[in-house]
Structure formats: C-alpha cells, structure tokens
C-alpha cells in the first residue's frame, strides 16, 4: 500500500497518469477529503479533475482505491457493465472499518449486482413511479404542515435537523411503508451508527439488528392482516410467493428506510442553512414559488450530499481518461466532483435557480440510480417551500461556528442546526 506521506504520484499498480499531478501538498493521498465549505465539493476535487481525474487514494481502512472526478467519466463508469457494486468483492472500497463486513452479512440490494439487484429494484419500483409520487403530494403537504405546526407551537430555538428535517423525511417513508412513527429519532439513531465511517461491524450489526427486529414484527402482523401499505404489498406479492426470504425482505426494507430518509434529511437541513446564509436566494423563492422545483435540482447539484456513496469494483480492466483501473480494484465515482465539473456546469460553485440543462448526478446514474428520487424531490419541494412561506423570520440561533457538520458519515450533512424565528 502507498504510505500516507507519499504523493499520489506513486502507484502500486504502475499505470501511468494521464497528466502530471500536482505535488502532495496540493492533493493529499488520503480519502475521503473534507469539505472546506458545506456548500461546495472539497477544493481538491478541482485539482484532481484538472490534473489527475482518475486518481489513486488511500482509504481509512488502509486499502487503496481510485476516485473519479470528471462528469463524463463518472457517468461512463456508472453505466459500465464491467463495474460491480457487490460489497462481497475483496477490493470493495469501503470507507468504514465495519462497513464491508456488515454489508456482506446483511446484503443491502444497493450493494449487489444484476440479476439480484434487478429483482429487488423491480419489487420496489411501483411504489416510487412519477404517478404514484404525484398522488402523494397532498398527504406529504399535510404531514409537513402538521410537523411545522408542532415546531412553531413549541417555540424556538429548536434543532431544525431533529424537529423538522428528520421528522419530515422519516414520517414520509414510514407512512409509505406502513411503519408507526412514534419514535422518529430511533430511525435516525440507526442511520447514525450504520452510516458512520467510525462504526465497527459489531456496532453496525447491533443497530441494524434493532431495526430488523421492528420490521420483522411488522411483517408478521401484515402476513396476518394486510393493509394498504408497501410492507403489506411486499409480503403478499413477494414473501408469501417465495420470491424472497424473510431475511432478504428485511434487508430490502432496511436499506429503503435508511436511504429514503437520510439523504432527504441532510438535503432539507443543508438547503435551509444555505438559504439562511444567502438571503437573496431565500427572497427569490419567496417572491416566486414556481422556481422551487428548479431550485431543488440546483441545490441537489450544489450540495451533492451522497458524494461518495457510489462505491464500485472493476470486474475487468477499465480504461478511463488515459488511466487503466485494473480488475479487482475499488473505484469511487465522486458525485460532487461530477456536479461541480466546469466542463459541464458553467460557474459550478454559483447557486443559480435559473440554470438550464441541469442534468446533475446527485441521485447517481445508470442501473443503480436512486429509485426514490421522485419522492425525494417532492419532499424537498414541499418542505422548503412551506418553511420559507410560513416562517419568514427564520434565522440561526447562534453562530455558524456552532453548527455541527457530519464529516464522517456516508451522507454529508448537519448533525444539528439551531434556529429560531
């Protein structure tokens, strides 16, 4: 392995660079790289794109892997059938010590390949179509208003992450699945452990075990008395028919909850912070709410909270931007790198709600593209528009230095955001 103090110019594989790389002071070999601003990709991504777009890095596990930062390369990589998402492969570029071991045990479908991945995706897809999501708008709006009513009645200051962002995202996914929403923080705690790069395999297993215990009880209840919810549908159409086992169903439900609520929670809170930081953007949306859908897509691009979630392994040698990624090596398609590529987005750091042709990759790309993206957009549109409309005096309670940022989580975001009005 390449020692941490070595420059990224040194490679165990011996494959040449496309261009000469900057020195080690500019491009640290260790990955992940922390953001200097919560509203932008790490500054080093720009140097990587320009000089070393397919770069060798050292992960926290001390494994080596490749990171890809250019928009065209990221899209090409995520569509390449020679790239595997199977977490059981030895070269899988896990970013946490316990991630690969727990993933190999519980087998979340986002960490599998076809035909296994295809089967689970088809099971879930009918619940997340554009038509089904549009039909949910009034119910989501009612739930957001209810949550905001409670927050305003309690009075400020409050933690917007817990009181609003997590409450909205967790309530919506729980309502869809048919899960009681009495303890919304339980689901956040599960994700906090299972999504942390500092968690051990034992800690991840314990957290997911608690979640699966709850889900197993609900599955048993739906077997006896089906309802009009997604768990009942999956039990009736897939568990009862033998298409999936109980363990496979629990894993599918677990990743649907974690993925469905964590990224949306992060986006609601981080978007709110950005709008508070740039009041002219907040005012633009207040004057013209019709801009909200375009604003959501721009915020998704700029913030790219799922930056390093697309973890892959090269199943064969893959040539990309003049480099060869050898078969068996791990590779990470950096979504924030792609979404801030100036070759694809003019002035990528600028937040522009009038940006046209905004084909970002915040939800990934290819066969693993997020199947819940339509629901995520709906939640973000309603949550942000409602907050802007109903709380015109919203402001930070404290200083920017008081804001707790999640740097060591699979999903970038805020641990806490204290606000008042």
Secondary structure, 3 states (H helix, E strand, C coil): CCCCCCCCCCCCCCCCCCCCCCCCCCCCCECCCCCCCCCCCCCHHHHHHHHCCEEEEECCCCCEEEEECCHHHHHHHHHCCCEECCCCCCCCCCCCCCHHHHHHHHCCHHHCCCCHHHHHHHHHHHHHCHHHHHHCHHHHHHHHHHHHHHHHHHCCCEEHHHHHHHHHHHHHHHHHHCCCCCCHHHHHHHHHHHCECCCCHHHHHHHHHHHHHHHHHHHHHHHHCCCCCHHHHHHHHHHCCCCCCHHHHHHHHHHHHHHHHHHHHHHHHHHHHHHHHCHHHHHHHHHCHHHHHHHHHHHHHHHCCCCCCCEEEECCCEEECCEEECCCCEEEECHHHHHCCCCCCCCCCCCCCCCCCCCCCCCCCHHHCCCCHHHHHHHHHHHHHHHHHHCCCCEECCCHHHCEEECCECCCEEEECEEEC
